[in-house]
Structures are given as C-alpha cells and as structure tokens.
Amino acid sequence: MALCDVDYQTLSQALHAYAGTSLDRRRAELLEARLEHIARSRGMNGVTPLIDHLRPPLDDSSSELVDGLVNCETSFFRDTPAFEALRAFVLPRVMERRAETRRLRILCAGCSTGQEVYSIAILLREHFPNFCASRVEITGVDISAKRIERAAAGVYTRREVERGVPSAVAARYFQPHDGQYRAVGTLRAMAQFRRANLAESWAGFVGYDIVLLRNLLIYFDASAKAAMLTRAHEALLGGGYLLLGAAETVSAARRIFDRAPWGGYPIYTPRKRAEGAGST
Ligand SMILES: C[S@@+](CC[C@H](N)C(=O)[O-])C[C@H]1O[C@@H](n2cnc3c(N)ncnc32)[C@H](O)[C@@H]1O
C-alpha cells in the first residue's frame, strides 16, 4: 500500500510541528510498513484510518507513531572521523581546560538507542583512562521513550556490536546477556539517558563541554535548524565544542559558531555570549 499524498502531507506537517523534523521520502517504503504494522496492531484497516484516528497535532501520547516516523539509524563509532576528531582534537583540549575540576560533561542530542553514548564512553576508557576516574557524565537524549529505554539497558545484538566495535575491544566492554550483549557496568556508570523533545525545549541541558548533534538536523528546515543550533550554543560552556554529522554545517546559525581548526570533521566552537549569559 502506498501512502497517498494527502496522508503524507498530513503526517509530515504534524511531525514537523511536533518534533521539528520532516518525513524522509527516501524511506517511504519503510515508513509505510511501520504505519501498516501500527494500524494492524490497533485492528485498523490501513493507514488512512490510523492517521484520521490519531488526529494530528501529534503530542507525547503519539509516541508509537512518532517512533515509526523518525529515522533512528545509528551504530557504534558511526563515522570514524568523528571519533578520531574527539580523540585527537576535542578531548585533549577540553581535558586541559578541566584539569582542575576533572569534570567532563558531554551531551548526545538525538542519541537514538545509545550506541553513540557508549562509543564515547569506550573511547574515553581506551584513550584517557586516567580522566575516567574523575567525574565523567555522558547524557543521551532522544524524543523516543522506547529508544531511551533501550539505550539505558545497554543491551545490543551481536550484529549491532560487531557493526562498529572491533572484537578485541568488544570483549573488554560487552558481556553476554540473554543471547545478546550488554555494555559493562563501568560504561553504564558513565552514561545517563533522558527522554525529551529537543524541538520543544532544552530546559535543564546546560553546562556541557561537548555537544554532539549528529544526523538529526538533516531532517530539519532552516528555521528549526537555527533554533536547535541556538539551543546547542546555550547548552555549551565557553571553550566547548559542537560536533555535527559529517555532512552537516551550522549555516543556519553561522553567526554564533566558529569552525574549529580541524580538517577531518565538522567541529564548531561557540562564539562568546553577551556579558552575563552562560558560564565557563
Ligand atoms: C538518525 S538518528 C541519529 C542518532 C545518532 N546521533 C547518530 O548519529 O548515530 C536521529 C535521532 O534523533 C531523534 N530525534 C529526532 N527528532 C528529535 C527531537 N525533536 N528531539 C529529540 N530527539 C529527536 C530520533 O528519535 C533519532 O533517534
């Protein structure tokens, strides 16, 4: 069954109003299959009655539908150059600034099922073991309660682990768990997860050394992108770093960020705020 143009438009507008993101036409088949599944599980005959029944605007009670609509593609160490940039450029600089407090706070906005968060925890354990003894806090946030629940459990299939983690490294950081693999306690202790709609509010997300906002903005229009980037700017400490997806830029908010001098991956530093705003 193909989603008709009217249903597509209705859903796309509702999703944009709720989550800031648009439907990805390239994923139409997957989208239709998911919607069919939700409709069937509710005893409905097709997607149109489902859309009528849910009557957009969407809200937090429409989570099953939103989960079906929003792309959640992720993997461990997705985009190796991003992790190389963290290891070789971002983390050494941030740690130098934090040498006294030995406190490190990282935000993964749109963390999906948590692989990005645990990848950073592994990177820190492997390359900066001394710093891990101090207060490291990696917070993953996603609009999907289901994905956040999975992330917090830290349980992954063999395929998911093998997709990004070399086997010798996996042996150190994952334990067999009911036929799958669970991130070890030392990684989970560095991670925390929260469900939030970041298109609505970033309340409580402040004071970060590093913000990752990767592979989320591509589905946002220019004004939603600008709003999200402004909030990321507010969430960052002075001297902090913003990492976007490999193909993403801050063009929607270029006046508040500078590109960091690192060639291999898009990294930005927040320009100074007006006197009195934010902290260092
Ligand atoms: C394509 S995944 C990217 C995951 C990860 N950052 C990565 O690069 O591998 C995008 C994630 O952003 C989440 N997302 C989309 N809109 C959001 C919003 N308004 N607030 C919070 N999370 C959102 C989705 O649920 C999805 O899990």
The ligand as an SDF file (V2000), in Angstrom:
LIG
                    3D

 27 29  0  0  0  0  0  0  0  0999 V2000
   19.2880    9.3880   12.6950 C   0  0  0  0  0  0  0  0  0  0  0  0
   19.2660    9.2320   14.4550 S   0  0  0  0  0  0  0  0  0  0  0  0
   20.9280    9.7260   14.8240 C   0  0  0  0  0  0  0  0  0  0  0  0
   21.4760    9.0030   16.0290 C   0  0  0  0  0  0  0  0  0  0  0  0
   22.9100    9.3920   16.4300 C   0  0  0  0  0  0  0  0  0  0  0  0
   23.0260   10.7820   16.7740 N   0  0  0  0  0  0  0  0  0  0  0  0
   23.8790    9.0610   15.3270 C   0  0  0  0  0  0  0  0  0  0  0  0
   24.3540    9.9740   14.6370 O   0  0  0  0  0  0  0  0  0  0  0  0
   24.1520    7.8750   15.1230 O   0  0  0  0  0  0  0  0  0  0  0  0
   18.3340   10.6840   14.9080 C   0  0  0  0  0  0  0  0  0  0  0  0
   17.7100   10.5760   16.2970 C   0  0  0  0  0  0  0  0  0  0  0  0
   17.1970   11.8570   16.6590 O   0  0  0  0  0  0  0  0  0  0  0  0
   15.9820   11.6650   17.3790 C   0  0  0  0  0  0  0  0  0  0  0  0
   15.1730   12.8890   17.2660 N   0  0  0  0  0  0  0  0  0  0  0  0
   14.5060   13.3690   16.1860 C   0  0  0  0  0  0  0  0  0  0  0  0
   13.8390   14.4980   16.4890 N   0  0  0  0  0  0  0  0  0  0  0  0
   14.0990   14.7360   17.8020 C   0  0  0  0  0  0  0  0  0  0  0  0
   13.6870   15.7590   18.7100 C   0  0  0  0  0  0  0  0  0  0  0  0
   12.8730   16.7360   18.3150 N   0  0  0  0  0  0  0  0  0  0  0  0
   14.1300   15.6950   19.9840 N   0  0  0  0  0  0  0  0  0  0  0  0
   14.9520   14.6870   20.4010 C   0  0  0  0  0  0  0  0  0  0  0  0
   15.3640   13.6890   19.5950 N   0  0  0  0  0  0  0  0  0  0  0  0
   14.9430   13.7200   18.3120 C   0  0  0  0  0  0  0  0  0  0  0  0
   15.3320   10.4600   16.7010 C   0  0  0  0  0  0  0  0  0  0  0  0
   14.3910    9.7960   17.5450 O   0  0  0  0  0  0  0  0  0  0  0  0
   16.5440    9.5870   16.3560 C   0  0  0  0  0  0  0  0  0  0  0  0
   16.7550    8.6000   17.3360 O   0  0  0  0  0  0  0  0  0  0  0  0
  1  2  1  0
  2  3  1  0
  2 10  1  0
  3  4  1  0
  4  5  1  0
  5  6  1  0
  5  7  1  0
  7  8  2  0
  7  9  1  0
 10 11  1  0
 11 12  1  0
 11 26  1  0
 12 13  1  0
 13 14  1  0
 13 24  1  0
 14 15  1  0
 14 23  1  0
 15 16  2  0
 16 17  1  0
 17 18  1  0
 17 23  2  0
 18 19  1  0
 18 20  2  0
 20 21  1  0
 21 22  2  0
 22 23  1  0
 24 25  1  0
 24 26  1  0
 26 27  1  0
M  CHG  2   2   1   9  -1
M  END
$$$$
